[in-house]
Amino acid sequence: MSEAPRPPEVDRLAASRKAVEARRARAGLKRDIAMRVVTPQSVLRRATADPRSAAGTLRVPEFLTAIPAIGAGKRDRILADLGISPVKRLGGLGGRQRDALRGWLDLRWPEPEPRPARSSLVVLAGPTAVGKGTVAAYIREHHPDVMLSVSATTRQPRPGEVDGKHYFFVDEAEFDRMVANGELLEWATVHGTHRYGTPRGPIDRAVAAGRPVLLEIDMQGAFQVRQSEPRASLVFLLPPSWDELVSRLVGRGTEDEEERARRLRTARDELAAQGEFDFRVVNEDVPTAAQQVVDLMQASAR
């Protein structure tokens, strides 16, 4: 009996590369779930739409253990309660199983629901290295009707930054004076080192005139603005993936290894707070993300 012909070497190499790429895609997706870059429900929707995608080929047990606070024991109980076999992939779930899993997720980790836009004052925040400054700069260049606030900070300028354009660079004494006189709409110490704050006067005047205003600030500042100006709309800028966020931070080259590790720990905590924001925008493409932010501001102004 003759042996079956072996596939050409090039076919086997291509298949091997494809398998490696698929495993990497699933591993990246699990990191995104663990770091809360994506919601479990959104991954389930992807799997339903395309069973052959990374989400669709992800086994249900791996999907569950990627969710924070679910270990092996809890995973097994969930599978038994929902009647899902541990060999099942997300894209291969039947309608009833999928509905049961979605219902279980919605009960325990409900997705944030967009709140109505409330003001022409919009706050843009998000984790470190997500590209807030890049999106804000694009809006400044392409949407001159939008006023971008200029923050005061006690840190030193980075290469290319101009005082009064990118930040007002002030010393500790001047920052103390601004705080004491109530001249800041918000302020915070970021990463335990430098202070940042938003001068109140220009913002109040622009809002009173009905002009769209964008504040690009840190997370602590965003929550302070909500307290001092409850009508403000808070927009959370998300990275397309956790791996991309890490790549952007490393590629920026402005922090040493210890500082990068600390900022990534902070980013993980910041991602967990996205449910407290009114809207979420994914910064996969800067012009698209910028337009989405501007659209929200225009909706707020109407």
PyMOL commands that set and color helices and strands:
alter all, ss='L'
color gray80, all
select helices_A, chain A and resi 9-34+40-49+60-66+72-82+90-92+95-108+132-142+172-180+200-208+219-228+242-252+257-271+274-276+286-301
alter helices_A, ss='H'
color red, helices_A
select strands_A, chain A and resi 121-125+147-148+151-153+167-169+184-190+194-199+213-216+233-238+279-282
alter strands_A, ss='S'
color yellow, strands_A
deselect
rebuild
show_as cartoon
